[in-house]
Amino acid sequence: MAIEDDIAFLERVPTFAQLGFSALQIVAIGSEAKQLDENEVLFRAGDAADAGYVIQTGALKLLRPDAKKADDGVKVGPGVLVGELALLTETKRPVTAIATELTTVMRISRSLFRKVLEGFPDAARLMRDRLAERANQASAEISAVRGALDRDGRKP
């Protein structure tokens, strides 16, 4: 892919959509393309996470450590960012990611992403606001589930 194609692709990924052309240009130039064969492991649950991966072509199966079989996982495809939290902070991979077919991913390192946010403070504010909104939404959903369980007489 040409840099212009990578930028256009990244503009369609929700996490990157509002960063702006100049920030995405740096992400596109600084990212690494990685091709995976079918059944190749991208990373394993418990691995240290230092990058996020955007699926460009193909698909990944995400398997929790307690998965009994490959069908227990979630399949994700083009345009999905896997490992978003790793772009911002040190963390461990919660799942194992395995290519289900010939797959190309764009690897975006944490150090690159942090430099982009430092260089583009407006983009950093947008990212912060988006993450806060998602955290608030998750909290509301958890509260709703807790309320439903309490009404049914079960304790979470």
C-alpha positions as CSV (number, residue, x, y, z in Angstrom):
1,M,0.0,0.0,0.0
2,A,1.1,3.5,-0.7
3,I,1.3,6.0,2.3
4,E,-1.8,7.8,0.9
5,D,-3.7,4.5,0.9
6,D,-2.5,3.7,4.5
7,I,-3.7,7.1,5.7
8,A,-7.1,6.7,4.0
9,F,-7.4,3.2,5.6
10,L,-6.5,4.6,9.1
11,E,-9.1,7.3,8.7
12,R,-11.7,4.6,8.7
13,V,-10.5,3.0,12.0
14,P,-12.6,4.6,14.8
15,T,-9.6,5.1,17.2
16,F,-7.7,7.0,14.5
17,A,-10.6,8.7,12.6
18,Q,-10.3,12.1,14.4
19,L,-6.5,12.4,14.6
20,G,-6.2,14.4,11.4
21,F,-4.2,14.0,8.2
22,S,-0.8,15.1,9.6
23,A,-1.0,12.8,12.6
24,L,-2.1,9.8,10.5
25,Q,0.7,10.5,8.0
26,I,3.2,10.0,10.8
27,V,1.4,6.8,12.0
28,A,1.3,5.5,8.5
29,I,5.0,6.2,7.8
30,G,6.1,4.9,11.2
31,S,4.0,1.7,11.3
32,E,5.2,-1.7,10.1
33,A,3.3,-4.1,7.8
34,K,3.4,-7.7,8.9
35,Q,2.0,-10.6,7.0
36,L,0.8,-13.7,8.7
37,D,0.1,-17.2,7.2
38,E,-3.1,-19.1,8.1
39,N,-2.9,-20.4,11.7
40,E,0.2,-18.2,12.5
41,V,0.1,-16.7,16.0
42,L,0.5,-12.9,16.1
43,F,0.7,-12.9,19.9
44,R,-0.2,-15.0,22.9
45,A,-2.3,-14.2,26.0
46,G,0.0,-13.0,28.7
47,D,2.6,-11.6,26.4
48,A,3.8,-8.1,27.1
49,A,2.0,-5.7,24.8
50,D,4.0,-2.8,23.2
51,A,1.9,-2.2,20.1
52,G,-1.5,-2.2,18.6
53,Y,-2.3,-4.0,15.3
54,V,-4.8,-2.8,12.7
55,I,-6.0,-5.6,10.4
56,Q,-5.6,-4.6,6.8
57,T,-6.6,-7.8,5.0
58,G,-7.6,-11.2,6.3
59,A,-8.8,-12.0,9.8
60,L,-7.7,-12.9,13.2
61,K,-9.3,-15.2,15.8
62,L,-9.0,-13.9,19.3
63,L,-9.0,-16.6,21.9
64,R,-9.2,-16.2,25.7
65,P,-6.7,-18.2,27.7
66,D,-9.6,-20.4,29.0
67,A,-10.9,-21.2,25.5
68,K,-11.5,-25.0,25.1
69,K,-11.4,-24.9,21.3
70,A,-10.8,-22.5,18.4
71,D,-14.5,-22.0,17.8
72,D,-14.7,-20.3,21.3
73,G,-12.9,-17.2,20.0
74,V,-14.1,-14.0,18.3
75,K,-13.2,-13.5,14.6
76,V,-12.2,-9.9,13.6
77,G,-11.4,-8.6,10.2
78,P,-10.2,-5.5,8.2
79,G,-10.3,-2.2,10.0
80,V,-10.3,-3.6,13.5
81,L,-7.6,-2.3,15.9
82,V,-6.4,-5.1,18.2
83,G,-4.5,-4.1,21.3
84,E,-5.7,-0.5,21.6
85,L,-4.8,-0.2,25.2
86,A,-1.2,-1.2,24.4
87,L,-0.9,2.1,22.4
88,L,-1.2,4.0,25.6
89,T,0.2,2.0,28.5
90,E,2.1,-1.1,29.5
91,T,-0.1,-4.1,29.6
92,K,-0.3,-7.8,28.9
93,R,-2.2,-9.4,26.1
94,P,-5.6,-10.7,27.4
95,V,-6.1,-13.0,24.4
96,T,-4.1,-15.0,21.8
97,A,-4.5,-13.7,18.2
98,I,-4.2,-16.3,15.4
99,A,-4.6,-15.6,11.7
100,T,-7.5,-17.6,10.2
101,E,-6.3,-16.9,6.7
102,L,-3.5,-15.1,5.0
103,T,-3.6,-11.8,6.9
104,T,-1.8,-8.5,6.8
105,V,-1.7,-6.2,9.9
106,M,-0.3,-2.8,10.5
107,R,1.8,-2.7,13.7
108,I,1.8,0.6,15.5
109,S,4.2,0.8,18.4
110,R,3.4,2.5,21.7
111,S,6.4,4.8,21.4
112,L,5.3,6.0,17.9
113,F,1.7,6.6,19.0
114,R,2.8,8.5,22.1
115,K,5.0,10.7,20.0
116,V,2.1,11.4,17.7
117,L,-0.1,12.4,20.7
118,E,2.7,14.6,22.1
119,G,3.1,16.3,18.7
120,F,-0.6,16.8,18.2
121,P,-2.2,17.8,21.5
122,D,-5.6,18.3,19.9
123,A,-5.6,14.7,18.7
124,A,-4.5,13.7,22.3
125,R,-7.5,15.5,23.7
126,L,-9.9,13.9,21.3
127,M,-8.4,10.5,22.2
128,R,-8.8,11.2,25.9
129,D,-12.4,12.3,25.4
130,R,-13.2,9.2,23.3
131,L,-11.7,6.8,25.9
132,A,-13.5,8.6,28.8
133,E,-16.8,8.3,26.9
134,R,-16.2,4.5,26.3
135,A,-15.2,4.0,30.0
136,N,-18.4,5.8,31.1
137,Q,-20.5,3.7,28.7
138,A,-18.9,0.5,30.0
139,S,-19.6,1.6,33.6
140,A,-23.2,2.3,32.8
141,E,-23.5,-1.2,31.1
142,I,-22.0,-2.9,34.2
143,S,-24.4,-1.0,36.5
144,A,-27.3,-2.1,34.3
145,V,-26.2,-5.7,34.5
146,R,-25.8,-5.4,38.3
147,G,-29.2,-3.9,38.6
148,A,-30.8,-6.7,36.6
149,L,-29.0,-9.3,38.7
150,D,-30.1,-7.6,41.9
151,R,-33.8,-7.5,40.7
152,D,-33.6,-11.3,40.0
153,G,-32.4,-11.9,43.6
154,R,-28.9,-12.9,42.6
155,K,-25.8,-11.2,43.8
156,P,-23.0,-10.5,41.3
